[in-house]
Amino acid sequence: MTPSTSNQPCWDTASQSTPAAASALKRHALSEHLVDCGARRSRLDDLQGGADRVRQALTARVVTTVLVLSLLLGASWLLV
């Protein structure tokens, strides 16, 4: 490939100089695939998402988390 000095993109596409568009059949297949993927989600995926949100909240508040945990551990040690 020879270097181009213009600012225009220099790649070829499969649409062959016409606007690329998805056919109705492809859109329908994609829609079916997304519905199938959504149906396969399990409760474990939801649990993992919840655990990720909790982890992100705790990591954003490291100092507060350490302080609260140390207070809870200290209080439980004193009560025992």
C-alpha positions in Angstrom: 0.0 0.0 0.0 1.4 3.4 -0.9 1.2 6.2 1.6 -1.5 8.7 1.0 -1.0 12.4 1.6 -4.7 13.3 1.8 -6.7 13.5 5.0 -9.3 11.1 3.6 -9.5 7.6 5.0 -7.7 5.1 2.9 -9.5 1.8 3.6 -11.8 -0.3 1.6 -15.1 -1.5 2.8 -17.3 -4.4 1.9 -20.2 -2.0 1.0 -18.3 -1.1 -2.2 -18.8 2.7 -2.4 -22.4 2.5 -1.1 -23.6 3.4 2.4 -23.2 0.4 4.7 -26.6 -0.8 6.0 -27.8 -3.8 7.9 -30.4 -5.9 6.2 -33.7 -6.7 7.9 -32.6 -10.3 8.2 -29.4 -9.3 10.1 -31.3 -6.9 12.4 -33.8 -9.7 13.1 -31.0 -12.2 13.9 -29.3 -9.7 16.2 -32.6 -9.0 18.0 -33.1 -12.8 18.5 -29.6 -13.1 19.8 -30.0 -10.3 22.3 -33.3 -11.8 23.6 -31.6 -15.2 23.9 -28.6 -13.7 25.8 -31.0 -11.8 28.1 -32.9 -15.0 28.9 -29.8 -16.9 29.8 -28.8 -14.4 32.5 -28.9 -16.1 35.8 -29.3 -15.1 39.4 -25.6 -15.6 39.8 -24.9 -12.8 37.3 -27.2 -10.5 39.3 -25.4 -11.5 42.5 -22.0 -10.8 40.8 -23.2 -7.4 39.7 -24.3 -6.6 43.2 -21.0 -7.7 44.6 -19.2 -5.5 42.1 -21.3 -2.5 43.1 -20.5 -3.1 46.8 -16.8 -3.5 46.1 -16.8 -0.2 44.1 -18.6 1.6 46.9 -16.1 0.3 49.5 -13.0 1.0 47.5 -14.1 4.6 47.0 -14.3 4.9 50.8 -11.3 3.0 52.0 -10.5 5.2 55.0 -14.1 5.2 56.2 -14.4 1.4 55.6 -11.2 0.8 57.7 -12.4 3.0 60.5 -15.9 1.4 60.7 -14.4 -2.1 60.6 -11.9 -1.3 63.3 -14.6 0.3 65.5 -16.8 -2.8 65.0 -13.9 -5.2 65.8 -12.9 -3.1 68.9 -16.5 -3.0 70.2 -16.9 -6.7 69.7 -13.6 -7.3 71.5 -14.7 -5.2 74.4 -18.1 -6.9 74.7 -16.6 -10.4 74.8 
